[in-house]
Amino acid sequence: MKEVGKRLKALRESIGISQVKMAEAIGSTQSSVNRYENGQSSPSVELLRRYADYFDVSLDYIFARTDKPQGKIYEFRPKASPAREEMRRFIEMCFDPQSPMNEKLKETLLRMMEDGE
């Protein structure tokens, strides 16, 4: 939990607020925030969610599993459904292979289709 404490402290210090203000923001006490930051105590899952919401970061970031605050280290890739494959074939047919933007437009549409599922 030392890494979690370091992240919590760095997040708090990055916006220049005191432990007292942080405690008020997440519904805790200054002494608890101090213990979390020093790795002497572990915040509850609910408090970790409040930290993540307050700083608009992922729990993966707080747990030091990634250095990306948005925390997207796993990507869900469901298997292609028949409807999805049909849409993919339709998109393929819609673009002129001679167009210099053909591949870029196709990839953009396919990515949008995948993100919308």
C-alpha positions in Angstrom: 0.0 0.0 0.0 3.1 2.3 0.0 2.6 2.9 -3.7 -1.1 3.8 -3.2 -0.1 6.2 -0.5 2.5 7.9 -2.7 -0.1 8.3 -5.5 -2.7 9.7 -3.1 -0.2 12.2 -1.7 1.0 13.2 -5.2 -2.5 13.7 -6.4 -3.4 15.9 -3.4 -0.2 17.9 -3.7 -0.6 18.3 -7.5 -3.6 20.6 -6.8 -2.1 22.2 -3.7 -4.7 21.3 -1.1 -4.1 20.4 2.5 -4.8 17.0 4.1 -7.7 18.7 6.0 -9.3 19.9 2.7 -8.8 16.4 1.2 -10.4 14.8 4.2 -13.4 17.1 3.9 -13.7 16.3 0.1 -13.7 12.6 0.6 -15.6 12.4 3.9 -12.7 11.3 6.1 -10.4 12.8 8.7 -7.0 14.6 8.3 -5.4 11.9 10.5 -6.8 9.1 8.2 -5.6 10.9 5.1 -2.1 11.2 6.7 -2.1 7.5 7.5 -3.2 6.6 3.9 -0.5 8.8 2.4 2.2 7.3 4.6 1.2 3.7 4.0 0.2 3.2 7.6 -3.4 2.4 6.8 -5.4 1.4 3.8 -8.5 3.4 2.7 -11.7 1.5 2.1 -12.8 0.7 -1.5 -15.4 3.5 -1.1 -12.8 6.0 -0.1 -10.6 5.0 -3.0 -13.6 5.5 -5.3 -14.1 9.0 -3.9 -10.4 9.8 -4.5 -10.7 8.5 -8.1 -13.8 10.6 -8.6 -12.4 13.7 -7.0 -9.2 13.6 -9.1 -10.9 12.1 -12.2 -8.4 9.3 -12.4 -8.9 5.5 -12.6 -8.3 3.1 -9.7 -5.6 1.5 -11.9 -3.8 4.8 -11.7 -4.2 5.0 -7.9 -3.0 1.4 -7.5 0.1 2.3 -9.6 -0.8 -0.3 -12.2 -0.4 2.3 -14.9 1.0 5.8 -15.2 -1.9 6.9 -17.4 -4.5 8.6 -15.2 -7.3 7.4 -17.4 -6.1 3.9 -16.6 -7.0 2.0 -19.7 -4.6 -0.9 -19.4 -7.1 -3.6 -20.5 -9.1 -3.5 -23.6 -12.3 -5.5 -23.9 -12.5 -7.1 -27.3 -15.7 -9.1 -27.6 -15.9 -11.8 -30.4 -17.3 -10.6 -33.6 -21.1 -11.1 -33.8 -22.8 -11.9 -37.2 -24.3 -8.4 -37.2 -20.9 -6.8 -36.6 -19.3 -8.8 -39.5 -22.2 -7.8 -41.8 -21.6 -4.1 -40.9 -17.8 -4.6 -41.5 -18.5 -6.0 -45.0 -20.9 -3.1 -45.7 -18.3 -0.5 -44.7 -15.7 -2.3 -46.9 -18.0 -1.9 -49.9 -18.7 1.8 -49.3 -15.2 3.0 -50.0 -13.4 3.5 -53.3 -10.1 1.7 -53.1 -8.5 4.3 -55.3 -9.2 7.1 -52.8 -6.1 8.2 -50.9 -8.2 8.5 -47.7 -9.9 5.1 -48.2 -8.1 3.2 -45.5 -8.1 6.0 -42.9 -11.9 6.6 -43.3 -12.6 2.9 -43.2 -10.5 2.4 -40.0 -12.2 5.4 -38.4 -15.7 4.0 -39.1 -14.7 0.5 -37.9 -13.2 2.0 -34.7 -16.4 4.0 -34.1 -18.5 0.9 -34.6 -16.4 -1.0 -32.1 -16.4 1.8 -29.5 -20.2 2.0 -29.7 -20.8 -1.6 -28.7 
